[in-house]
Amino acid sequence: MPLYEFHCPDCIADFELLMRSGDAPVCPTCGSTAVNRLISRVSPPGKAKGIAAAARTQAKREGHLSNF
């Protein structure tokens, strides 16, 4: 299932949902179904490995498991 980004005009919240394309999105803050799907931002080329390495280091330092 893909991850989609949404904006709720009722409560001005931005959020991400993991959902099927046929499901109707619902705002987790106010429960509104009148949400707008946003265009997802992509990571800059060449920086994703550095970001993931930093996240792994932080997770190791904090002593918890991470999906990175």
C-alpha positions as semicolon CSV with decimal commas, in nm:
position;residue;x (nm);y (nm);z (nm)
1;M;0,000;0,000;0,000
2;P;0,138;0,342;-0,088
3;L;0,181;0,633;0,150
4;Y;-0,019;0,943;0,056
5;E;0,002;1,298;0,192
6;F;-0,315;1,500;0,257
7;H;-0,420;1,847;0,371
8;C;-0,742;1,911;0,563
9;P;-0,889;2,256;0,488
10;D;-1,123;2,233;0,789
11;C;-0,857;2,209;1,062
12;I;-0,550;2,309;0,850
13;A;-0,370;1,981;0,926
14;D;-0,119;1,805;0,701
15;F;-0,090;1,429;0,747
16;E;0,020;1,106;0,579
17;L;-0,190;0,792;0,542
18;L;-0,094;0,443;0,434
19;M;-0,396;0,336;0,231
20;R;-0,525;0,170;-0,082
21;S;-0,605;0,400;-0,373
22;G;-0,978;0,318;-0,358
23;D;-1,020;0,403;0,013
24;A;-1,165;0,737;0,121
25;P;-0,920;0,940;0,334
26;V;-1,034;1,077;0,671
27;C;-0,855;1,350;0,867
28;P;-0,716;1,198;1,190
29;T;-0,747;1,534;1,370
30;C;-1,107;1,641;1,299
31;G;-1,258;1,342;1,114
32;S;-1,340;1,539;0,800
33;T;-1,358;1,356;0,467
34;A;-1,310;1,678;0,263
35;V;-0,932;1,644;0,237
36;N;-0,701;1,732;-0,052
37;R;-0,429;1,497;-0,169
38;L;-0,088;1,666;-0,189
39;I;0,198;1,603;-0,427
40;S;0,467;1,417;-0,234
41;R;0,811;1,568;-0,212
42;V;1,101;1,352;-0,319
43;S;1,433;1,333;-0,143
44;P;1,723;1,519;-0,304
45;P;1,948;1,294;-0,510
46;G;2,249;1,160;-0,328
47;K;2,136;1,257;0,021
48;A;1,905;0,966;0,106
49;K;2,192;0,738;0,214
50;G;2,331;1,003;0,446
51;I;1,991;1,068;0,602
52;A;1,934;0,695;0,658
53;A;2,281;0,652;0,810
54;A;2,218;0,942;1,050
55;A;1,881;0,793;1,148
56;R;2,043;0,452;1,214
57;T;2,312;0,614;1,429
58;Q;2,055;0,807;1,631
59;A;1,840;0,494;1,681
60;K;2,146;0,298;1,797
61;R;2,246;0,577;2,035
62;E;1,895;0,591;2,182
63;G;1,886;0,212;2,219
64;H;1,575;0,129;2,020
65;L;1,503;-0,067;1,707
66;S;1,435;0,129;1,394
67;N;1,303;0,046;1,050
68;F;1,595;0,237;0,898
